[in-house]
């Protein structure tokens, strides 16, 4: 690869965005980052991985949706503060890990509002993967065994959390196409063609020889 590039992928639950990210990383021979970002943030901060994971789970089951917006600005709070392990500071450490990745290596980063965190980097392509409701339910049913009505409730809750998480840390709407370089309907393209579309856009953005 001519230079290090990072592709960020935000996705609706059931759209296959994670699968697309994994396929893309494998195709390009670059690293795929999802939960591994927690390990990197843990190493960066000295805070245990378990605390990051526990925080994620707590936020999903709390009134996080009602928390006032606090847009990420790069600030890190030190261990002397009682806010050291707050949701916002844990996000900041994950963001720092993401920024270091973009400065040093190529990779695919899924979730974590990475498109916003890396919005000022010229080596980043941001993607949002979405699909119609019926397709989302069909795909979700392949990995989560629940009656349809319960599955739909679970999906709605998951996407509500993702939207709230994104808006809290960015001040922007998660599904706003203006936040991304490329929006893909996985129901129309299929996962393989989503990968091809992202690669094609990379060539337009970074040069035809980017993958040579």
N, C-alpha and C positions, 0 to 999 in steps of 0.2 A: 504494500500500500504506500502511495506517494507521501502521505502525511497522516498524522493521527486524526481521526474523526470520531465523533460520538453521535449516535442516533438515540434520541429519547423517545420512548413510547408511552403515551397515556392511552387508557382503553376502558371501554365499558365492560362490565362483567358479562362474560359469555361471548364477547366479540372475537376471542382468540388472539388478542393483542400480545399476551405473554407467549403463546405458541409462535406467533409471527416473529417476535423478538428472538426467541431461541433458535428458530430456523435461520434467521438473518445472521445471527452471530456465528452459527456453525458454517453457513455458506461463505462468509467472509473470513473465517478463521480468526475472529476476534472474541473478546471475552463478553459474557452475558452477565449483567449485574442486576440482581433483584434483592433477595434477602441478604446476599453477601455484603451489601452496603452497610448493613447493621454491624457486621464484623469489623469492617473498615472504620466505621464511626466509633465503635467501641475501642479499637486500637488508638484512634486519634485522641479520644477524650479520657480514656482510662475508666470509663463507665462500663459496667458489665453488659454483655449482650442481652442477658436475661431481662435487664431493666428496660432496654429498648423494646424488646418483645412484649413485655408486660404493659408498657406504656401504649403500644399500638392496640393491644387488646382492650385496655381500659378505655381508650378513646372511642373505640367502636361501640362500646356498651354504655357510654356516658352521655351527658348533655353537651358533648363537644360541638354539636351542630349550632348551639346557641352562644358559643364563645365568641367574643368580639374579634374582628379581624386584626391580625398583627403581622403586617407584611414583612417577610424576610429581607433583611438588609445586610447580612453578612456578619453581624455582631455575635460574638461568643461571650457568654458569661462565665467567669472563673469559678473554681471550686469553693472559693470563700463565700459565695453567695448561696442563699437558700433556694435560689432559682436555677442552680447548676443542673439539676436533673428535671427541670420543667419540660413540658411538651415542646415549647418553642426552642429551648436550648438543645434538646435532643435532635430536633429538626435541623438546627444550625450546624451541629456536628456532622449529620448526614450530608448536608449541603456542602460542607467543606470537603468531605471525602469525594463527593461527586465532582467538585471543581478541580480537585487535584488529579482525578482521573482524566478529565478533559485536557488538562495541561501536560499530561505525560504519556497517555496511551489511547488506543482506540477501543471502543466498546459500545455495547447496546445497554442502555439504562432504562428499566421499566419502572414507571410510577415515581413516587417521591417528589412530584412537582419539579422534576429535573429540567423540563423545558424552561421554566421560569428561573431556576437557579443558574442555568447556563445561557440565559437570554443575551448576554453581551459577548459570548464567544463566537468567533466566526468559523469555527470548525465543527459546529453542531447543527444537526438536522432534527427538528422536532416533528413528531408524528402523533396523530390521534386516530385510533382504530374504533370504529363504531359499526352498528348494524341495526336493522329493524327488530322490534320486540320479539316476534315469533322465532327469528333466527337465534337471538340471544338465549331464549328459553331452551330451544332445541340443543344448542351447544352446551349450555350449563347443565342440562340433564345428563349429559354424557359423563360428567365428573362429580355430580352431586345427586345422590339418590334421595329425592324428596317428592311428595305429591306436588302436582303442578302449582296449586295455589300457594303452598308453603315455599316452593322454590321461587316463585315470583316475588313473594314477600322478602325472602332472603336477598334476592338480586336487587330489589329496590332499596333495601337497607344498605347493602354494600355500595351501590352507586351513590346513594345519598351521603354516605361517609366520605367517599372519594371526592365528591363535589365540595363538601364542607371542608375537608382537609385542604384541598387546593385553594379554595376561596380564602380560608383563614390565613394561609401562608403567602398568598400572592395578591390578594385583593381583586382577583379576576374570576370570571366564570369558567369553570372546568370545561364545559362543552362549547365554548366560544371558538369558532374556527380561526378567528384572528390571532389566537394565541399560538397557533401551530403553523409550520411550513407546509404540512401535507396532512390531509384528512382522507381516510380510506374506509369504504364500506366493505367489510370482509364478506358479507353475504353475496355481493355481486362479483367480487374478485376471487374469493377463495384465498387460503393462506399463502399458497405458493406464489400467486400473482401479486399479493400484497408485498411479499419479499421482493419480487421483481420490480414492482413500482417504486419501492424505496430505493433500491439500487439504481434505477434509472434516474430518479430525482437527485441522488448523490452525484451522478455523473454530470448532470446539468449544473448542479450547484458548485461542485468542487473540481470538475474537469473530467473529460472522457477517460483519462488515464489514471484516475484516482485509485483504482484497484490493481494496477499493474505492479 
